[in-house]
Amino acid sequence: MLQPELDRRAKEDETNKDSKYAIVIENGSFTYTPEDKSVAPVLTNVNLKIKRGELVMVVGKVGSGKSVCISSV
């Protein structure tokens, strides 16, 4: 994790490069199977703002939705 980029081919999204936030989620809902609308969301009402260059840890109990949250980003 000390490498400047894990994937040297990765490009930064230039869409909102002037924003101080790298990631913004407002009132998000996430499921394990987004293509199946009959499955209830695992996470609902998610609000998240991560500033550029900020290190963030996602911590929680088994089954609390950590992987769903990270996969959705």
KOLLO-356996 format. One line per 4 residues: number of its first residue (from 1); for each residue x, y, z of N, C-alpha, C. Coordinates in Angstrom, 1 decimal. Layout:
REM residues N
NUM	X/Y/Z/X/Y/Z/X/Y/Z | ...
***
This chain:
REM residues 73
1	0.8/-1.2/0.0/0.0/0.0/0.0/0.9/1.3/0.0 | 2.1/1.1/-0.1/3.0/2.3/-0.1/3.2/2.8/-1.5 | 2.7/2.1/-2.5/2.9/2.5/-3.9/2.0/3.7/-4.2 | 2.4/4.7/-5.0/1.6/5.8/-5.3/0.3/5.4/-6.0
5	0.4/4.4/-6.9/-0.8/3.9/-7.6/-0.7/2.4/-7.6 | -1.8/1.7/-7.2/-1.8/0.3/-7.3/-1.8/-0.2/-8.7 | -2.5/0.5/-9.6/-2.6/0.2/-11.0/-2.1/1.4/-11.8 | -0.9/1.3/-12.3/-0.3/2.4/-13.0/-1.0/2.9/-14.3
9	-1.9/2.0/-14.8/-2.7/2.4/-16.0/-3.9/3.2/-15.6 | -4.2/3.3/-14.3/-5.4/4.0/-13.8/-5.3/5.5/-14.1 | -6.4/6.1/-14.5/-6.5/7.5/-14.8/-7.4/8.2/-13.9 | -7.1/9.4/-13.4/-8.0/10.1/-12.6/-9.2/10.7/-13.4
13	-10.4/10.6/-12.9/-11.5/11.2/-13.6/-11.4/12.7/-13.5 | -11.5/13.3/-14.7/-11.3/14.8/-14.8/-12.7/15.5/-14.6 | -13.8/14.8/-14.5/-15.1/15.4/-14.4/-15.3/16.5/-13.4 | -14.9/16.2/-12.2/-15.0/17.1/-11.1/-13.7/17.4/-10.4
17	-12.7/17.7/-11.2/-11.4/17.8/-10.6/-11.2/19.0/-9.7 | -12.1/20.0/-9.8/-12.1/21.2/-9.0/-12.8/21.0/-7.6 | -13.5/19.9/-7.5/-14.2/19.6/-6.3/-13.2/19.1/-5.2 | -13.5/19.5/-3.9/-12.6/19.0/-2.9/-12.9/17.6/-2.5
21	-14.0/17.0/-3.0/-14.3/15.6/-2.7/-14.0/14.7/-3.9 | -13.5/13.6/-3.5/-13.2/12.5/-4.6/-14.4/11.7/-4.7 | -15.2/11.4/-3.7/-16.4/10.6/-3.7/-17.5/11.3/-2.9 | -18.7/11.3/-3.5/-19.8/11.9/-2.8/-21.0/10.9/-3.1
25	-21.6/10.4/-2.0/-22.8/9.6/-2.2/-23.9/10.3/-1.3 | -25.0/10.6/-1.8/-26.1/11.2/-1.1/-27.4/10.3/-1.2 | -27.9/9.9/0.0/-29.1/9.1/0.1/-29.0/7.8/-0.8 | -27.8/7.2/-0.8/-27.6/6.0/-1.7/-28.3/4.7/-1.1
29	-28.7/3.8/-2.0/-29.2/2.5/-1.6/-28.5/1.5/-2.4 | -28.0/0.4/-1.8/-27.2/-0.6/-2.5/-27.6/-2.0/-2.2 | -27.5/-2.9/-3.2/-27.9/-4.3/-3.0/-26.8/-5.2/-3.5 | -26.8/-6.5/-3.2/-25.9/-7.4/-3.7/-26.1/-7.7/-5.2
33	-27.4/-7.6/-5.6/-27.7/-7.8/-7.0/-28.5/-6.7/-7.6 | -27.8/-5.6/-8.1/-28.5/-4.4/-8.5/-29.4/-4.6/-9.7 | -29.2/-5.7/-10.5/-30.0/-6.0/-11.7/-31.4/-6.6/-11.3 | -31.5/-7.1/-10.0/-32.7/-7.7/-9.6/-33.5/-6.8/-8.6
37	-34.4/-6.1/-9.2/-35.2/-5.0/-8.4/-36.0/-5.6/-7.3 | -36.3/-6.9/-7.3/-37.1/-7.5/-6.2/-36.3/-7.8/-4.9 | -35.0/-7.6/-5.0/-34.2/-7.8/-3.8/-34.1/-6.5/-3.0 | -34.4/-6.6/-1.7/-34.3/-5.4/-0.9/-32.9/-4.9/-0.7
41	-32.7/-3.6/-0.7/-31.3/-3.1/-0.5/-30.7/-3.5/0.8 | -29.4/-3.8/0.8/-28.6/-4.1/2.0/-28.3/-2.9/2.8 | -28.0/-1.8/2.0/-27.7/-0.5/2.7/-28.7/0.5/2.1 | -29.2/1.4/3.0/-30.1/2.4/2.5/-29.8/3.7/3.2
45	-30.1/4.8/2.6/-29.9/6.2/3.1/-28.4/6.4/3.4 | -27.5/6.0/2.6/-26.1/6.1/2.8/-25.7/7.5/2.3 | -25.0/8.2/3.2/-24.4/9.6/2.9/-23.0/9.5/3.2 | -22.2/9.8/2.2/-20.7/9.7/2.4/-20.0/10.8/1.5
49	-19.1/11.4/2.2/-18.2/12.4/1.4/-16.8/12.1/1.8 | -16.0/11.8/0.8/-14.5/11.6/1.1/-13.7/12.6/0.3 | -12.9/13.3/1.0/-12.1/14.4/0.4/-10.9/13.7/-0.4 | -10.5/14.4/-1.4/-9.3/14.0/-2.2/-8.1/13.8/-1.3
53	-7.5/12.6/-1.5/-6.3/12.3/-0.7/-6.5/11.8/0.7 | -7.8/11.7/1.1/-8.1/11.3/2.5/-8.1/9.8/2.5 | -7.6/9.2/3.6/-7.5/7.8/3.8/-8.8/7.4/4.7 | -9.5/6.4/4.2/-10.8/6.1/4.9/-10.8/4.6/5.1
57	-11.2/4.2/6.3/-11.4/2.8/6.7/-12.9/2.5/6.8 | -13.3/1.3/6.3/-14.7/0.9/6.5/-14.6/-0.3/7.5 | -15.3/-0.1/8.6/-15.2/-1.0/9.7/-16.6/-1.4/10.1 | -16.8/-2.7/10.4/-18.1/-3.1/10.9/-18.2/-4.6/11.1
61	-19.3/-5.1/11.7/-19.5/-6.5/11.9/-19.6/-7.3/10.6 | -19.4/-8.6/10.7/-19.6/-9.4/9.5/-21.1/-9.3/9.1 | -21.2/-9.1/7.8/-22.6/-9.0/7.2/-23.2/-7.6/7.3 | -22.5/-6.6/7.7/-23.0/-5.3/7.9/-23.1/-4.5/6.6
65	-22.5/-5.0/5.5/-22.5/-4.3/4.3/-21.3/-3.6/3.8 | -20.1/-3.9/4.5/-18.9/-3.2/4.1/-18.5/-3.5/2.7 | -18.6/-4.7/2.2/-18.2/-5.1/0.9/-19.1/-4.5/-0.1 | -20.4/-4.4/0.2/-21.4/-3.8/-0.7/-21.1/-2.3/-0.9
69	-20.8/-1.7/0.2/-20.4/-0.2/0.2/-19.2/0.0/-0.7 | -18.2/-0.7/-0.5/-16.9/-0.5/-1.3/-17.1/-0.9/-2.7 | -17.8/-2.0/-3.0/-18.1/-2.4/-4.4/-18.9/-1.4/-5.1 | -19.8/-0.7/-4.4/-20.6/0.3/-5.1/-19.9/1.6/-5.5
73	-18.8/1.8/-4.8/-18.0/3.0/-5.1/-17.2/2.7/-6.3
***
